[in-house]
């Protein structure tokens, strides 16, 4: 079911009003949403009054919020929380549900159209945060998104083709905020659970035909950019020497792993005794090779993570944003992931019904893959 809400020149206020109504009806016990202050942070908000600080359209992602959902709602049983997710966060949410890291019955998902985000450090250092958000909102109608003065969207966002929460034949959140092709200062499309929409006092309505036209046009432009960026990245990282060069400035901080929403293993092999070497081993390697780089296993770390992440990487780019050395980990993982996912005809986050390739074995799949 689709409805339309009139925003009366205040799109954020209109969305916050919806969140308050759902909270007051007891549908959820609290909301996990971005909140504004000196910057933007995610908070689990129980107090209706504090929901006024929610900033649903702030063009920034401090983390992939699915990570926080997995912390709060892994076991469930204490009631339902509501969460506002961008499409890449929503797709990570779906993958984590399939990996039993989130109890879906404990979460009410509100998805939203996403034109792209800025890096947190750029957003936090800007003195014009309100202007950044206003510029984004004004550009939804035409679907032509131009970064604010002196800034640029995150590279992952520039190459993202999954920027709407509702896709035919796939996972559909309980509620979705439709902004493409709309003037959010006038109205926003709401799509989702009919009972939820009727509980908000909304009636069924048609979306403007321009909405799908804007989405299709933007997706074609993004596909072209994605192809260009992925080709450049794969050329740089081609072969062993290329990979060594690509990760040459890595300091092994593991920030990329920690901030990846899909990399959830509590007992990571790189944090076990498996990689605790003895002095004798290091000296033996140094004698055989003449010199041993320190810390060792750097490339093995990235290749192992890539092997684990390839089929479920949602392309959120948080690994790149978290890298203190500016290594574009995310684009390489996304480029490799796209090729691997195509082999299995698998799109991470597309559907709760599709098992991840690592979770099932098809007898003929390796024959088909050649």
C-alpha positions as CSV (number, residue, x, y, z in Angstrom):
1,X,0.0,0.0,0.0
2,X,1.2,3.5,-0.8
3,X,0.2,6.8,0.8
4,X,1.3,10.4,0.7
5,X,2.1,12.7,3.6
6,X,2.1,16.4,3.3
7,X,5.2,17.8,5.0
8,X,4.2,21.5,5.2
9,X,7.8,22.6,4.5
10,X,9.3,20.5,7.2
11,X,10.2,17.0,5.9
12,X,12.2,16.0,9.0
13,X,9.4,17.1,11.3
14,X,6.9,15.1,9.3
15,X,9.0,12.0,9.6
16,X,9.6,12.5,13.3
17,X,5.8,12.9,13.7
18,X,5.4,9.4,12.2
19,X,8.0,7.9,14.5
20,X,6.3,9.5,17.5
21,X,2.9,8.2,16.5
22,X,4.2,4.6,16.0
23,X,6.0,4.9,19.4
24,X,2.8,6.2,21.1
25,X,0.8,3.4,19.7
26,X,3.1,0.9,21.4
27,X,4.1,-0.7,18.0
28,X,7.7,-0.2,19.1
29,X,9.4,0.4,22.5
30,X,12.1,2.7,21.2
31,X,13.6,4.1,18.0
32,X,17.2,3.6,16.8
33,X,17.7,6.7,14.7
34,X,20.3,9.3,13.7
35,X,20.3,12.3,16.1
36,X,21.8,15.7,15.7
37,X,24.2,17.6,18.0
38,X,27.7,18.7,17.3
39,X,27.6,16.0,14.6
40,X,25.3,13.1,13.9
41,X,25.2,10.0,16.1
42,X,22.9,7.0,16.3
43,X,20.9,6.7,19.5
44,X,18.2,4.3,20.8
45,X,15.5,6.8,21.8
46,X,12.8,5.9,24.3
47,X,11.7,9.4,25.3
48,X,9.2,10.9,22.8
49,X,10.5,14.4,23.5
50,X,14.0,13.4,22.6
51,X,12.8,12.2,19.2
52,X,12.8,15.9,18.3
53,X,16.6,15.5,18.0
54,X,16.2,12.9,15.3
55,X,17.8,13.9,12.0
56,X,16.4,11.4,9.4
57,X,17.8,13.2,6.4
58,X,21.3,14.1,7.6
59,X,23.5,13.1,4.6
60,X,26.0,11.1,6.7
61,X,26.5,7.5,8.0
62,X,28.6,7.4,11.2
63,X,28.5,3.6,11.0
64,X,26.4,1.0,9.1
65,X,23.5,1.0,11.5
66,X,22.9,-2.7,10.9
67,X,25.9,-3.3,13.2
68,X,24.1,-1.6,16.1
69,X,20.9,-3.5,15.3
70,X,22.8,-6.8,15.7
71,X,24.0,-5.6,19.1
72,X,20.6,-4.7,20.4
73,X,18.4,-7.3,18.7
74,X,20.5,-10.4,18.3
75,X,18.5,-12.4,20.8
76,X,15.3,-10.5,21.0
77,X,12.5,-11.3,23.3
78,X,12.3,-7.9,25.1
79,X,10.0,-6.1,22.7
80,X,10.3,-4.5,19.3
81,X,12.5,-1.6,18.4
82,X,12.1,0.6,15.3
83,X,15.0,1.5,13.2
84,X,15.5,3.9,10.3
85,X,17.8,2.4,7.7
86,X,19.4,3.6,4.4
87,X,19.3,0.9,1.6
88,X,22.8,-0.4,2.2
89,X,22.1,-0.6,6.0
90,X,18.8,-2.4,5.2
91,X,20.6,-4.9,2.9
92,X,23.2,-5.5,5.7
93,X,20.3,-6.0,8.1
94,X,18.8,-8.7,5.8
95,X,22.2,-10.5,5.5
96,X,22.6,-10.5,9.3
97,X,19.2,-11.9,9.8
98,X,20.1,-14.8,7.5
99,X,23.3,-15.3,9.5
100,X,21.2,-15.4,12.7
101,X,22.8,-12.2,14.1
102,X,19.5,-10.3,14.3
103,X,16.1,-11.6,15.4
104,X,13.8,-10.0,12.7
105,X,10.7,-10.3,15.0
106,X,12.3,-7.8,17.4
107,X,12.8,-5.1,14.7
108,X,10.5,-2.8,12.7
109,X,12.4,-1.5,9.7
110,X,11.7,1.9,8.1
111,X,13.7,2.2,4.9
112,X,14.3,5.3,2.9
113,X,15.5,6.5,-0.5
114,X,19.2,7.5,-0.3
115,X,21.0,9.8,-2.8
116,X,24.3,9.4,-1.1
117,X,26.2,10.5,2.0
118,X,29.4,12.4,3.0
119,X,32.2,11.0,5.1
120,X,31.6,11.7,8.8
121,X,34.9,13.7,9.2
122,X,33.9,16.0,6.3
123,X,30.3,16.4,7.6
124,X,31.5,17.0,11.2
125,X,34.1,19.6,10.1
126,X,31.6,21.5,7.9
127,X,30.0,24.7,9.4
128,X,27.0,24.3,7.1
129,X,25.4,21.0,8.1
130,X,21.9,22.4,7.8
131,X,22.7,23.7,4.3
132,X,24.1,20.2,3.3
133,X,20.8,18.6,4.3
134,X,18.7,21.2,2.6
135,X,20.7,20.9,-0.6
136,X,20.1,17.2,-0.7
137,X,16.4,17.5,0.0
138,X,16.0,20.1,-2.8
139,X,17.6,17.8,-5.3
140,X,15.4,14.8,-4.8
141,X,12.7,16.0,-7.3
142,X,15.0,16.1,-10.3
143,X,17.3,13.3,-9.1
144,X,20.4,15.3,-10.0
145,X,22.6,15.3,-6.9
146,X,25.5,17.7,-6.8
147,X,27.8,17.7,-3.7
148,X,27.8,20.7,-1.5
149,X,30.6,23.3,-2.0
150,X,34.0,21.8,-1.6
151,X,32.7,18.3,-0.6
152,X,32.1,15.1,-2.5
153,X,29.9,12.1,-1.8
154,X,31.6,8.9,-0.5
155,X,32.9,6.8,-3.4
156,X,30.7,3.9,-2.4
157,X,27.6,6.2,-2.8
158,X,28.8,7.4,-6.2
159,X,28.8,3.8,-7.5
160,X,25.7,2.6,-5.6
161,X,22.9,1.2,-7.8
162,X,20.7,-0.1,-4.8
163,X,19.5,3.2,-3.5
164,X,15.8,2.5,-2.8
165,X,14.5,0.3,0.0
166,X,11.7,-1.4,-2.0
167,X,12.7,-3.5,-5.0
168,X,10.4,-5.8,-7.0
169,X,10.4,-9.4,-5.8
170,X,12.7,-8.6,-2.8
171,X,12.6,-7.7,0.8
172,X,10.1,-5.0,1.7
173,X,10.5,-3.0,5.0
174,X,7.4,-2.4,7.1
175,X,7.5,1.2,6.0
176,X,9.5,3.0,3.3
177,X,10.0,6.7,2.7
178,X,10.0,7.6,-1.0
179,X,11.7,10.8,-1.9
180,X,13.0,10.4,-5.5
181,X,10.8,12.4,-7.9
182,X,9.2,14.2,-5.0
183,X,9.7,17.7,-3.4
184,X,10.1,16.6,0.2
185,X,9.2,20.1,1.3
186,X,5.7,19.4,0.0
187,X,5.1,15.6,0.2
188,X,6.7,12.2,0.8
189,X,5.6,8.8,-0.4
190,X,5.0,6.2,2.3
191,X,4.9,2.6,1.3
192,X,4.5,-0.5,3.4
193,X,2.3,-2.5,5.7
194,X,-1.4,-1.5,5.1
195,X,-2.2,-1.9,8.8
196,X,0.7,0.3,9.9
197,X,-0.3,3.0,7.3
198,X,-4.0,2.9,8.3
199,X,-2.9,3.1,12.0
200,X,-1.2,6.4,11.0
201,X,-4.5,7.6,9.6
202,X,-3.3,7.5,6.0
203,X,-5.3,6.5,2.9
204,X,-4.1,4.8,-0.2
205,X,-2.7,7.1,-2.9
206,X,-0.8,7.0,-6.2
207,X,2.8,8.0,-6.5
208,X,3.7,10.4,-9.4
209,X,4.9,8.8,-12.6
210,X,8.0,11.0,-12.4
211,X,9.3,9.1,-9.4
212,X,10.1,5.9,-11.3
213,X,11.5,8.0,-14.2
214,X,13.9,9.7,-11.8
215,X,14.9,6.4,-10.2
216,X,15.6,4.8,-13.6
217,X,17.6,7.8,-14.9
218,X,19.8,7.9,-11.7
219,X,20.4,4.2,-11.8
220,X,21.7,4.3,-15.4
221,X,24.1,7.1,-14.4
222,X,25.2,5.2,-11.4
223,X,25.8,2.0,-13.4
224,X,28.1,3.9,-15.8
225,X,30.0,5.4,-12.8
226,X,30.2,2.0,-11.1
227,X,31.6,0.3,-14.2
228,X,34.3,3.0,-14.5
229,X,35.3,3.0,-10.8
230,X,35.4,-0.8,-10.6
231,X,37.5,-1.1,-13.8
232,X,40.0,1.4,-12.5
233,X,40.2,-0.3,-9.1
234,X,40.6,-3.8,-10.5
235,X,43.4,-2.6,-12.8
236,X,45.3,-1.1,-9.9
237,X,44.9,-4.3,-7.7
238,X,45.7,-6.7,-10.5
239,X,47.9,-9.7,-9.6
240,X,50.0,-10.2,-6.4
241,X,52.2,-7.2,-7.1
242,X,49.1,-5.0,-7.7
243,X,47.6,-6.1,-4.4
244,X,50.8,-5.5,-2.5
245,X,50.9,-2.0,-4.0
246,X,47.2,-1.4,-3.3
247,X,47.6,-2.3,0.4
248,X,51.1,-1.0,0.8
249,X,50.2,1.7,3.3
250,X,48.0,-0.6,5.5
251,X,49.0,-0.4,9.2
252,X,47.0,-3.5,10.2
253,X,44.7,-1.5,12.6
254,X,41.8,-3.8,11.6
255,X,39.4,-0.8,11.4
256,X,38.0,-2.1,8.1
257,X,37.1,-5.4,9.8
258,X,35.6,-3.8,12.9
259,X,33.4,-1.4,10.9
260,X,32.2,-3.9,8.3
261,X,28.6,-4.8,9.2
262,X,28.9,-8.3,7.8
263,X,32.3,-9.2,9.5
264,X,30.7,-10.3,12.7
265,X,32.7,-13.5,13.8
266,X,33.3,-13.3,17.6
267,X,36.4,-15.5,17.2
268,X,38.3,-14.0,14.2
269,X,41.2,-16.2,13.1
270,X,43.4,-13.1,13.0
271,X,42.8,-12.6,16.7
272,X,43.7,-16.1,17.8
273,X,46.9,-17.9,18.5
274,X,46.9,-19.1,14.8
275,X,48.9,-16.0,14.0
276,X,51.0,-15.8,17.2
277,X,54.5,-16.6,15.8
278,X,57.5,-17.6,17.9
279,X,60.8,-15.8,17.7
280,X,62.3,-19.0,16.2
281,X,59.8,-18.8,13.3
282,X,60.6,-15.2,12.6
283,X,64.3,-15.8,12.6
284,X,63.9,-18.9,10.4
285,X,62.0,-16.9,7.8
286,X,64.5,-14.1,8.0
287,X,67.3,-16.5,7.4
288,X,65.5,-18.1,4.4
289,X,64.3,-14.9,2.8
290,X,67.0,-12.5,4.0
291,X,64.3,-10.2,5.4
292,X,60.7,-10.5,6.7
293,X,58.3,-7.5,6.5
294,X,56.6,-6.6,9.8
295,X,53.9,-7.0,10.6
296,X,53.6,-10.1,8.5
297,X,50.4,-11.6,6.9
298,X,49.1,-8.2,5.8
299,X,48.0,-9.4,2.4
300,X,46.7,-12.6,3.8
301,X,44.5,-10.6,6.2
302,X,42.8,-8.7,3.3
303,X,42.5,-11.7,1.0
304,X,40.9,-13.8,3.8
305,X,38.4,-11.0,4.6
306,X,37.7,-10.6,0.9
307,X,37.0,-14.3,0.6
308,X,34.7,-14.2,3.6
309,X,32.9,-11.0,2.6
310,X,32.6,-11.4,-1.2
311,X,29.2,-13.0,-1.5
312,X,27.6,-10.8,1.2
313,X,29.3,-7.4,0.7
314,X,26.6,-4.8,0.5
315,X,29.0,-2.1,-0.8
316,X,28.3,0.4,2.1
317,X,31.9,1.5,1.9
318,X,32.3,1.9,5.7
319,X,35.6,0.0,5.5
320,X,37.0,2.8,3.3
321,X,35.6,5.5,5.6
322,X,37.2,3.8,8.6
323,X,40.7,3.5,7.1
324,X,43.1,6.0,8.7
325,X,45.4,5.6,5.7
326,X,42.7,6.4,3.1
327,X,43.0,2.9,1.4
328,X,39.8,2.4,-0.7
329,X,39.1,-1.0,0.7
330,X,35.4,-0.8,-0.1
331,X,35.6,-0.3,-3.8
332,X,38.0,-3.2,-4.2
333,X,35.8,-5.5,-2.1
334,X,32.6,-4.3,-3.9
335,X,34.2,-4.8,-7.4
336,X,35.3,-8.4,-6.5
337,X,32.1,-9.0,-4.7
338,X,30.0,-8.0,-7.7
339,X,31.8,-10.6,-9.9
340,X,31.5,-13.4,-7.3
341,X,27.8,-12.6,-6.6
342,X,27.0,-12.7,-10.3
343,X,28.4,-16.2,-10.5
344,X,25.9,-17.3,-7.9
345,X,23.1,-15.1,-9.1
346,X,23.0,-13.7,-5.6
347,X,22.4,-10.1,-4.5
348,X,23.1,-9.6,-0.8
349,X,20.1,-8.2,1.0
350,X,17.7,-8.8,-1.9
351,X,15.6,-11.3,-0.1
352,X,15.2,-13.1,3.2
353,X,14.3,-16.3,1.3
354,X,17.7,-16.6,-0.5
355,X,20.3,-18.4,1.4
356,X,23.8,-16.9,1.2
357,X,26.1,-19.0,-1.1
358,X,28.3,-19.8,1.9
359,X,25.3,-21.3,3.7
360,X,24.2,-23.8,1.1
361,X,25.8,-26.2,-1.4
362,X,24.4,-27.0,-4.8
363,X,25.8,-30.2,-6.3
364,X,26.2,-28.7,-9.8
365,X,27.3,-25.2,-8.9
366,X,31.0,-25.7,-9.4
367,X,30.4,-27.4,-12.7
368,X,28.3,-24.4,-13.8
369,X,31.0,-22.0,-12.6
370,X,33.6,-23.8,-14.7
